[in-house]
Amino acid sequence: MKKVFITGASSGIGKALALAYAKRGYSVGLTARREEILQDVAQACEKLGGTPFVYRLDVQDAEKCKSVADQFMADAGNIDIAIANAGIGGDDGLFSGDSNQINTILNTNILGVTNTLMPFIPAMKAQNSGALVCISSVASFMPLPFHGGYSSSKIAIRMIFDSWRPTLQKYKIKTISICPGFVDTPIVKGPARRFPMKSAEDAAEQFIKVIDLGYSTYIYPWPYRIFILIVQLTPEKFYNWLIKKMFGKPIT
């Protein structure tokens, strides 16, 4: 039986991935801050044929991430795939005079990824196999007003993976950055909900295929690849004018 560990598994993409892997008969490590909701996800995983293990976890806590990773490998019998999905959105609090808001986003979305994944790397190196996955975003390819913390955090984790990849390939450890556009999850709020969205269930099925194939960076769904190219070719002044029209207020 294969083993997958998923942070932020109580809702959205994390929950959808957990259920999709359960259907495939995986042992599934479920983590989130809200353990009572995880218990419902665990029951659903069991009904689908998976073997769930539930752990309450705040990914900002490095020591707890290490102990939970070790506990999952002991409970499930090692690790095949570790998915750093936990993340938060929100605006920077740009005019508040206080850095707490943006720092919480940066700490959760960047340090939460390294806290989650690094404890698994020695085991994957020893077994000469494994897959590390981060859920980045199409926002990592474009600046968004009031959301510098979110966009930059998603750039950062892509760059971490790009930097790790040449070294980890030697040990047959795949490093996969998945960059979703607007998927119908609770994190998508405000004007973003006017964009066409894929369901979390459809996204999860596609992401599992991508993980199996060992993609490096994957943008989903495919029309966003064209959109990103257009953004990269658009003069800065015009882009800034247009994006302010689209996202003129903070999304909380």
DADACOR-V264260 format. One line per field, one symbol per residue. phi: phi as a letter, one per 20 degrees, with the letter a starting at -180 (. if undefined). burial: 1 if it has 24 or more other C-alpha atoms within 12 Angstrom, else 0. A space follows every 10 residues. Layout:
phi = ???
burial = ???
This chain:
phi = .eccdcemee amfffffgff fffenffced cafdfffgff fffffffeoe decdbfbdff efffgfffgf fffffennbd ccdedgacdo efmgdemceg ffffffffed ffffgfeffe fgffffemaq bdcdeeafff dbfcgmcfff fffffgfffg ffffggffgg dldecceddf eedfcffecm ggfefgceff ffffffffff fffmgeccdc ffgfffffff gfeeggffff ffffffcecf dd
burial = 0111111111 1111111111 1111011111 1110000110 1111110001 1111111111 0100110111 0110010111 1111111111 1110000000 1111111111 1111111111 1011100011 1111111111 1111111111 1111111101 1101100110 0011111111 1111111100 0100000111 1011111101 1001111111 1001000100 1000000000 0000001000 00
